[in-house]
Amino acid sequence: MDLRHLRYFVTVAETGHMTRAAALLGMQQPPLSQQIKTLEQELGFSLLHRHPKGVSLTDGGRQFLVEAKRLLGDFNEMRDRMARLAGGQHGLLSVGFTSSAAAHAFTPAVLRACRGEHPGIALAMSENNAAGLIDAIVRSRLHCGFLRVPVAQPEELSFETLLSEPALLALPLDHRLAGVPRASTTPVPLNELEDESLILVRRPGAPGLYANLLALCEREGVKPRSFVEVDRMMMNLNLVAAGAGISVVPASMRGVHAHSIVFRPLPKHARLEAPLTLAYRTHDQEGPTATFLALARRIAGEHRDA
């Protein structure tokens, strides 16, 4: 028995006539009659009463019609779901992000747009540091993730820079470099970081921005006094707010602990870039993943044009 037999039987049962059913199915009457007989033999009971003016259902045929319609309906629903999945309109999508990527207005915008434009895609979201996100994508625990600077670039992954912004110094409110509020837009010379205590996200977790800062200091001959390493960027801002040291963060994080932290730019020659990067498996660009990648690129373009 297969779906074809079920369709043949349902058509015969609903028309009540073998010849009319054959015409609807686009086949000849004798082969259709033989297929119904084959189905009856397989089931072990008669489905139809045959008479000169057509056919009518036996008691077993009436029950089988209910089950046949249910099975065909389930198959059609499954086929439609698979078509939506293949078309990127249905399915589960696991997305990760770092705390600093989540702080950018782009990240909630693209997640909100995905929910609004593609309600058939179920989003599962999680936060981790860059190293954790990359490992989860490699191991297929995540489909894609938003991060700043990749800590590693496995060959099976693609890393796409969507947006970029400058990094700002984050200073405790009472720090000597914080100045008065109106001075918060005045660049801080790099040599002012001499002997300062820097708070850095742990370098194995997110080395890019902070490795670039340390390389910049070394190039300019600036020697910070000490380093404190933490797991997440929000933690380093918590420590800055507590007066434990200073740090650098993407400009989109300006405003975190607004009553405790002053954010000031670095001079143009010492500018540090904080990209927003989308990571995904290179060969996983179909279904919901493909839909989400296209959506992220579109909204990134809207942010760049704004």
Kinemage of the C-alpha trace (Angstrom):
@kinemage 1
@onewidth
@group {chain A} dominant
@subgroup {mainchain}
@vectorlist {calphas} color= white
{ca met a 1} P 0.000 0.000 0.000
{ca asp a 2} L 1.235 3.479 -0.790
{ca leu a 3} L -0.130 7.017 -0.945
{ca arg a 4} L -1.121 6.500 -4.557
{ca his a 5} L -3.506 3.715 -3.565
{ca leu a 6} L -5.011 5.922 -0.862
{ca arg a 7} L -5.591 8.756 -3.335
{ca tyr a 8} L -7.189 6.364 -5.833
{ca phe a 9} L -9.544 4.963 -3.204
{ca val a 10} L -10.549 8.392 -1.794
{ca thr a 11} L -11.355 9.670 -5.299
{ca val a 12} L -13.471 6.588 -6.086
{ca ala a 13} L -15.241 6.806 -2.733
{ca glu a 14} L -16.046 10.513 -3.140
{ca thr a 15} L -17.286 10.228 -6.742
{ca gly a 16} L -19.114 6.949 -6.227
{ca his a 17} L -18.191 5.948 -9.771
{ca met a 18} L -15.106 4.182 -11.096
{ca thr a 19} L -15.158 5.773 -14.561
{ca arg a 20} L -15.612 9.352 -13.268
{ca ala a 21} L -12.868 8.777 -10.698
{ca ala a 22} L -10.524 7.529 -13.429
{ca ala a 23} L -11.191 10.676 -15.467
{ca leu a 24} L -10.383 12.896 -12.472
{ca leu a 25} L -7.185 10.948 -11.839
{ca gly a 26} L -6.147 11.131 -15.514
{ca met a 27} L -6.069 7.369 -16.046
{ca gln a 28} L -8.141 4.604 -17.636
{ca gln a 29} L -10.896 2.845 -15.726
{ca pro a 30} L -9.546 -0.755 -15.954
{ca pro a 31} L -6.165 0.035 -14.323
{ca leu a 32} L -7.950 1.998 -11.582
{ca ser a 33} L -10.280 -0.904 -10.863
{ca gln a 34} L -7.280 -3.227 -10.658
{ca gln a 35} L -5.503 -0.904 -8.209
{ca ile a 36} L -8.550 -0.840 -5.934
{ca lys a 37} L -8.770 -4.647 -6.056
{ca thr a 38} L -5.082 -4.872 -5.182
{ca leu a 39} L -5.672 -2.592 -2.203
{ca glu a 40} L -8.622 -4.734 -1.047
{ca gln a 41} L -6.504 -7.875 -1.324
{ca glu a 42} L -3.759 -6.286 0.745
{ca leu a 43} L -6.241 -5.163 3.419
{ca gly a 44} L -8.084 -8.454 3.445
{ca phe a 45} L -11.593 -7.047 3.108
{ca ser a 46} L -13.818 -5.347 0.533
{ca leu a 47} L -13.951 -1.565 0.418
{ca leu a 48} L -16.675 -1.195 -2.199
{ca his a 49} L -19.986 -2.604 -3.256
{ca arg a 50} L -19.959 -2.649 -7.042
{ca his a 51} L -23.222 -2.218 -8.932
{ca pro a 52} L -24.250 -1.142 -12.486
{ca lys a 53} L -24.680 2.543 -11.606
{ca gly a 54} L -21.422 2.902 -9.688
{ca val a 55} L -19.985 1.926 -6.329
{ca ser a 56} L -20.832 2.404 -2.665
{ca leu a 57} L -18.768 1.919 0.477
{ca thr a 58} L -18.874 -1.149 2.657
{ca asp a 59} L -18.769 -0.686 6.436
{ca gly a 60} L -15.033 -1.343 6.294
{ca gly a 61} L -14.721 1.053 3.367
{ca arg a 62} L -16.355 3.874 5.332
{ca gln a 63} L -13.893 3.424 8.209
{ca phe a 64} L -10.976 3.107 5.822
{ca leu a 65} L -12.015 6.338 4.071
{ca val a 66} L -11.711 8.232 7.379
{ca glu a 67} L -8.204 6.826 7.981
{ca ala a 68} L -7.119 7.353 4.365
{ca lys a 69} L -8.142 11.025 4.444
{ca arg a 70} L -6.307 11.504 7.746
{ca leu a 71} L -3.122 9.952 6.379
{ca leu a 72} L -3.270 11.988 3.183
{ca gly a 73} L -3.914 15.160 5.180
{ca asp a 74} L -0.935 14.433 7.446
{ca phe a 75} L 1.248 13.833 4.406
{ca asn a 76} L 0.149 17.073 2.731
{ca glu a 77} L 0.835 19.037 5.917
{ca met a 78} L 4.272 17.431 6.231
{ca arg a 79} L 5.034 18.213 2.591
{ca asp a 80} L 4.010 21.838 3.088
{ca arg a 81} L 6.135 22.115 6.255
{ca met a 82} L 9.137 20.686 4.446
{ca ala a 83} L 8.588 23.116 1.580
{ca arg a 84} L 8.494 26.031 4.027
{ca leu a 85} L 11.606 24.693 5.750
{ca ala a 86} L 13.459 24.372 2.445
{ca gly a 87} L 12.267 27.853 1.523
{ca gly a 88} L 13.617 29.270 4.776
{ca gln a 89} L 10.206 30.180 6.194
{ca his a 90} L 9.859 27.510 8.863
{ca gly a 91} L 12.072 25.770 11.426
{ca leu a 92} L 14.305 26.358 14.428
{ca leu a 93} L 17.179 28.843 14.245
{ca ser a 94} L 19.717 29.019 17.079
{ca val a 95} L 21.454 32.398 17.283
{ca gly a 96} L 24.160 33.407 19.750
{ca phe a 97} L 25.706 36.766 20.561
{ca thr a 98} L 28.301 38.342 22.786
{ca ser a 99} L 27.199 40.967 25.300
{ca ser a 100} L 28.898 43.737 23.340
{ca ala a 101} L 27.251 42.625 20.073
{ca ala a 102} L 23.878 42.554 21.824
{ca ala a 103} L 24.426 46.146 23.007
{ca his a 104} L 24.441 47.431 19.425
{ca ala a 105} L 21.017 48.570 18.185
{ca phe a 106} L 21.448 46.361 15.126
{ca thr a 107} L 21.229 43.060 17.019
{ca pro a 108} L 17.768 43.520 18.588
{ca ala a 109} L 16.614 45.109 15.327
{ca val a 110} L 17.458 42.049 13.246
{ca leu a 111} L 15.995 39.642 15.816
{ca arg a 112} L 12.807 41.703 15.993
{ca ala a 113} L 12.577 41.821 12.189
{ca cys a 114} L 13.012 38.050 11.979
{ca arg a 115} L 10.126 37.508 14.384
{ca gly a 116} L 7.931 39.973 12.517
{ca glu a 117} L 8.718 38.989 8.934
{ca his a 118} L 9.226 35.258 9.406
{ca pro a 119} L 6.911 34.064 12.191
{ca gly a 120} L 7.426 30.449 11.126
{ca ile a 121} L 11.065 30.599 12.248
{ca ala a 122} L 11.433 29.800 15.955
{ca leu a 123} L 14.412 31.698 17.393
{ca ala a 124} L 16.509 30.163 20.171
{ca met a 125} L 18.906 32.793 21.535
{ca ser a 126} L 21.899 32.528 23.874
{ca glu a 127} L 24.808 34.654 25.066
{ca asn a 128} L 28.454 33.642 25.288
{ca asn a 129} L 31.913 35.052 24.727
{ca ala a 130} L 33.429 34.985 21.248
{ca ala a 131} L 35.360 31.751 21.797
{ca gly a 132} L 32.259 29.983 23.103
{ca leu a 133} L 30.137 31.183 20.174
{ca ile a 134} L 32.648 30.038 17.583
{ca asp a 135} L 32.964 26.612 19.208
{ca ala a 136} L 29.168 26.238 19.383
{ca ile a 137} L 28.792 27.108 15.684
{ca val a 138} L 31.528 24.651 14.696
{ca arg a 139} L 29.800 21.914 16.738
{ca ser a 140} L 26.394 22.780 15.191
{ca arg a 141} L 24.903 23.805 18.531
{ca leu a 142} L 24.308 27.236 16.990
{ca his a 143} L 23.471 28.131 13.400
{ca cys a 144} L 25.119 31.552 13.572
{ca gly a 145} L 26.271 34.225 15.992
{ca phe a 146} L 27.021 37.923 16.375
{ca leu a 147} L 30.392 38.838 17.840
{ca arg a 148} L 33.000 41.525 17.596
{ca val a 149} L 36.445 40.271 16.546
{ca pro a 150} L 36.848 36.514 15.897
{ca val a 151} L 39.200 34.867 18.384
{ca ala a 152} L 39.852 32.070 15.905
{ca gln a 153} L 38.780 31.458 12.336
{ca pro a 154} L 38.133 27.735 11.719
{ca glu a 155} L 38.188 26.988 8.022
{ca glu a 156} L 34.615 25.652 8.022
{ca leu a 157} L 33.222 28.982 9.251
{ca ser a 158} L 32.650 32.290 7.489
{ca phe a 159} L 33.029 35.632 9.271
{ca glu a 160} L 31.201 38.556 7.718
{ca thr a 161} L 31.745 42.113 8.955
{ca leu a 162} L 28.333 43.769 8.939
{ca leu a 163} L 29.091 47.069 10.676
{ca ser a 164} L 31.993 48.829 12.348
{ca glu a 165} L 32.280 51.526 14.974
{ca pro a 166} L 35.053 53.168 17.006
{ca ala a 167} L 36.070 51.987 20.455
{ca leu a 168} L 35.830 54.443 23.340
{ca leu a 169} L 37.696 54.714 26.607
{ca ala a 170} L 35.515 53.860 29.579
{ca leu a 171} L 36.570 55.792 32.688
{ca pro a 172} L 35.243 55.888 36.257
{ca leu a 173} L 33.332 59.089 36.896
{ca asp a 174} L 35.983 60.349 39.335
{ca his a 175} L 38.966 59.373 37.193
{ca arg a 176} L 41.486 62.101 36.397
{ca leu a 177} L 40.831 61.616 32.641
{ca ala a 178} L 37.054 61.785 32.948
{ca gly a 179} L 37.045 65.581 33.108
{ca val a 180} L 33.856 67.596 33.156
{ca pro a 181} L 30.875 66.235 31.186
{ca arg a 182} L 31.453 68.524 28.230
{ca ala a 183} L 34.975 67.126 27.885
{ca ser a 184} L 33.641 63.628 27.240
{ca thr a 185} L 33.861 64.235 23.482
{ca thr a 186} L 37.485 65.401 23.680
{ca pro a 187} L 39.968 62.670 22.620
{ca val a 188} L 42.302 61.296 25.270
{ca pro a 189} L 45.955 61.166 24.139
{ca leu a 190} L 47.252 57.619 24.207
{ca asn a 191} L 50.206 58.555 26.425
{ca glu a 192} L 47.698 59.341 29.176
{ca leu a 193} L 47.287 55.583 29.590
{ca glu a 194} L 50.819 55.342 30.985
{ca asp a 195} L 50.725 53.577 34.378
{ca glu a 196} L 46.951 53.123 34.222
{ca ser a 197} L 45.219 49.887 35.282
{ca leu a 198} L 43.447 48.350 32.293
{ca ile a 199} L 40.482 46.013 32.562
{ca leu a 200} L 40.358 43.667 29.586
{ca val a 201} L 38.031 40.906 28.534
{ca arg a 202} L 39.982 37.681 28.904
{ca arg a 203} L 42.123 37.430 25.818
{ca pro a 204} L 41.373 33.761 25.011
{ca gly a 205} L 37.690 34.744 25.036
{ca ala a 206} L 37.839 37.925 22.933
{ca pro a 207} L 41.348 39.013 22.048
{ca gly a 208} L 40.791 41.251 19.051
{ca leu a 209} L 39.896 44.664 20.432
{ca tyr a 210} L 42.114 44.348 23.473
{ca ala a 211} L 45.032 42.800 21.624
{ca asn a 212} L 44.810 45.756 19.244
{ca leu a 213} L 44.829 48.175 22.181
{ca leu a 214} L 47.905 46.558 23.722
{ca ala a 215} L 49.664 46.505 20.343
{ca leu a 216} L 48.848 50.198 19.925
{ca cys a 217} L 50.262 51.002 23.367
{ca glu a 218} L 53.419 49.052 22.605
{ca arg a 219} L 53.847 50.853 19.286
{ca glu a 220} L 53.522 54.233 20.983
{ca gly a 221} L 55.789 53.230 23.855
{ca val a 222} L 52.953 53.486 26.397
{ca lys a 223} L 53.166 51.088 29.355
{ca pro a 224} L 49.988 50.534 31.388
{ca arg a 225} L 50.656 49.596 34.993
{ca ser a 226} L 48.562 46.411 35.252
{ca phe a 227} L 45.844 44.348 33.645
{ca val a 228} L 42.713 42.757 35.027
{ca glu a 229} L 41.151 40.098 32.799
{ca val a 230} L 37.449 39.204 32.922
{ca asp a 231} L 35.115 36.907 30.966
{ca arg a 232} L 32.560 39.347 29.559
{ca met a 233} L 32.473 42.949 28.430
{ca met a 234} L 29.636 43.791 30.785
{ca met a 235} L 31.804 42.633 33.671
{ca asn a 236} L 34.614 44.957 32.691
{ca leu a 237} L 32.158 47.867 32.640
{ca asn a 238} L 30.919 46.844 36.079
{ca leu a 239} L 34.498 47.011 37.323
{ca val a 240} L 35.099 50.372 35.622
{ca ala a 241} L 31.968 51.702 37.312
{ca ala a 242} L 33.352 50.451 40.620
{ca gly a 243} L 36.596 52.387 40.038
{ca ala a 244} L 38.802 49.304 39.563
{ca gly a 245} L 40.422 50.616 36.364
{ca ile a 246} L 39.731 51.791 32.821
{ca ser a 247} L 38.831 49.939 29.643
{ca val a 248} L 37.858 50.317 26.001
{ca val a 249} L 34.465 49.276 24.629
{ca pro a 250} L 32.544 49.682 21.350
{ca ala a 251} L 30.841 53.067 21.028
{ca ser a 252} L 27.392 51.404 21.066
{ca met a 253} L 27.975 50.552 24.734
{ca arg a 254} L 28.117 54.228 25.608
{ca gly a 255} L 25.488 54.859 28.213
{ca val a 256} L 25.994 51.685 30.254
{ca his a 257} L 26.388 52.802 33.890
{ca ala a 258} L 25.818 56.358 32.682
{ca his a 259} L 25.946 57.715 36.245
{ca ser a 260} L 29.263 56.007 37.009
{ca ile a 261} L 31.237 55.944 33.735
{ca val a 262} L 32.450 58.592 31.319
{ca phe a 263} L 33.156 57.525 27.734
{ca arg a 264} L 35.794 59.403 25.762
{ca pro a 265} L 37.258 58.829 22.300
{ca leu a 266} L 40.845 58.098 21.383
{ca pro a 267} L 42.648 60.405 18.927
{ca lys a 268} L 42.256 59.686 15.217
{ca his a 269} L 45.780 58.306 14.815
{ca ala a 270} L 45.068 55.810 17.621
{ca arg a 271} L 41.518 54.921 16.592
{ca leu a 272} L 40.468 51.367 17.403
{ca glu a 273} L 37.738 49.755 15.321
{ca ala a 274} L 35.084 47.531 16.907
{ca pro a 275} L 33.449 45.550 14.099
{ca leu a 276} L 30.152 43.702 14.371
{ca thr a 277} L 30.713 40.279 12.839
{ca leu a 278} L 28.290 37.555 11.763
{ca ala a 279} L 29.708 34.031 12.029
{ca tyr a 280} L 28.134 30.974 10.387
{ca arg a 281} L 29.074 27.649 8.835
{ca thr a 282} L 30.151 28.260 5.254
{ca his a 283} L 28.191 25.329 3.841
{ca asp a 284} L 25.077 25.917 5.960
{ca gln a 285} L 23.325 28.557 3.876
{ca glu a 286} L 19.893 27.113 3.257
{ca gly a 287} L 16.524 27.049 4.980
{ca pro a 288} L 16.079 29.379 7.986
{ca thr a 289} L 19.821 30.087 8.118
{ca ala a 290} L 19.822 31.493 4.594
{ca thr a 291} L 16.735 33.582 5.387
{ca phe a 292} L 18.359 34.991 8.524
{ca leu a 293} L 21.672 35.774 6.788
{ca ala a 294} L 19.869 37.699 4.057
{ca leu a 295} L 17.823 39.579 6.661
{ca ala a 296} L 20.932 40.491 8.683
{ca arg a 297} L 22.695 41.822 5.577
{ca arg a 298} L 19.668 43.883 4.598
{ca ile a 299} L 19.255 45.490 8.012
{ca ala a 300} L 22.999 46.118 8.288
{ca gly a 301} L 22.742 48.015 5.016
{ca glu a 302} L 19.874 50.065 6.422
{ca his a 303} L 21.984 50.930 9.477
{ca arg a 304} L 24.911 51.986 7.294
{ca asp a 305} L 22.638 54.199 5.207
{ca ala a 306} L 20.923 55.792 8.203
